[in-house]
């Protein structure tokens, strides 16, 4: 840390500490806010790609959905709606599985 203090005390670099161009972006502003029209991209299979290597050929183990969550956030008014929608989707999936299970038992 002492080297950074020396740099900031140096007259040539003293303006860097006060210049807003070099400040870190606040976490609230890092992610782009999207509204409820686009919330399907977080759970839709059409938007999910599984990567095995990165752009330089190194092996990785992540999906495009993780990148979407990294750069986008639901607007605050829609975030509580998305929670209830995700619960509704889970309930619908369970009902479908039960219906398929019953249909197979009959045949």
Phi, psi and omega per residue, in radians:
X1 nan -0.510 -3.090
X2 -1.122 -0.535 3.123
X3 -1.179 -0.637 3.082
X4 -1.170 -0.667 3.111
X5 -1.123 -0.688 3.109
X6 -1.120 -0.694 -3.137
X7 -1.141 -0.770 -3.124
X8 -1.201 -0.506 3.095
X9 -1.350 -0.347 3.102
X10 -1.157 2.313 -3.083
X11 -1.064 -0.514 -3.107
X12 -1.231 -0.503 -3.048
X13 -1.995 0.128 -3.074
X14 -1.143 -0.500 -3.114
X15 -1.276 -0.280 -3.121
X16 -1.127 -0.647 -3.114
X17 -1.213 -0.497 -3.095
X18 -1.691 -0.221 -3.065
X19 -1.422 2.116 -3.098
X20 -1.155 -0.287 3.106
X21 -1.146 -0.398 -3.091
X22 -1.804 0.035 3.099
X23 -1.302 2.685 3.061
X24 -1.298 2.590 3.112
X25 -1.322 2.348 3.120
X26 -1.105 2.591 -3.091
X27 -1.079 -0.551 3.132
X28 -1.124 -0.517 -3.080
X29 -1.712 -0.070 -3.088
X30 -1.216 -0.700 -3.096
X31 -1.633 2.506 3.088
X32 -1.411 2.279 3.131
X33 -1.440 2.257 3.074
X34 -2.107 2.705 -3.084
X35 -1.679 -3.053 -2.987
X36 -1.155 -0.328 3.137
X37 -1.122 -0.498 -3.042
X38 -1.907 0.171 -3.087
X39 -1.225 -0.279 3.135
X40 -1.162 -0.395 -3.102
X41 -1.185 -0.264 3.109
X42 -1.391 -0.402 -3.080
X43 -2.246 -0.002 -3.126
X44 -1.421 2.426 -3.113
X45 -1.202 -0.404 -3.139
X46 -1.152 -0.467 -3.108
X47 -1.649 -0.008 -3.037
X48 -1.786 2.071 3.037
X49 -2.087 2.481 3.127
X50 -1.852 2.103 -3.125
X51 -1.647 2.466 3.067
X52 -1.929 -0.505 3.082
X53 -2.339 2.657 3.091
X54 -1.529 -3.014 -3.050
X55 -1.188 -0.249 3.107
X56 -1.800 0.074 3.086
X57 1.573 0.088 3.112
X58 -1.413 2.489 -3.132
X59 -1.222 2.372 3.100
X60 -2.376 2.876 3.140
X61 -2.403 1.342 3.077
X62 -2.617 2.972 -3.111
X63 -2.074 2.912 3.121
X64 -1.197 -0.415 3.107
X65 -1.093 -0.631 3.096
X66 -1.115 -0.660 3.088
X67 -1.154 -0.684 3.117
X68 -1.081 -0.755 3.131
X69 -1.176 -0.472 -3.130
X70 -1.262 -0.654 -3.019
X71 -1.812 -0.335 -3.089
X72 -2.124 2.606 3.068
X73 -2.417 2.508 3.062
X74 -1.208 2.532 3.090
X75 -1.107 2.663 -3.004
X76 -1.073 -0.562 3.132
X77 -1.235 -0.440 -3.119
X78 -1.687 -0.227 -3.072
X79 -1.141 -0.658 3.102
X80 -1.254 -0.508 3.067
X81 -1.199 -0.658 -3.107
X82 -1.148 -0.596 3.105
X83 -1.116 -0.750 3.124
X84 -1.229 -0.607 3.114
X85 -1.173 -0.682 3.132
X86 -1.148 -0.607 3.079
X87 -1.174 -0.679 3.110
X88 -1.116 -0.696 3.118
X89 -1.101 -0.710 3.127
X90 -1.100 -0.727 3.137
X91 -1.131 -0.744 3.129
X92 -1.096 -0.715 3.133
X93 -1.117 -0.704 3.126
X94 -1.120 -0.714 3.125
X95 -1.112 -0.703 3.128
X96 -1.123 -0.739 3.138
X97 -1.113 -0.704 3.120
X98 -1.151 -0.690 -3.140
X99 -1.150 -0.711 3.102
X100 -1.154 -0.708 3.126
X101 -1.087 -0.709 3.116
X102 -1.201 -0.669 -3.138
X103 -1.155 -0.655 3.133
X104 -1.236 -0.586 -3.120
X105 -1.205 -0.565 -3.121
X106 -1.239 -0.620 -3.077
X107 -1.544 nan nan
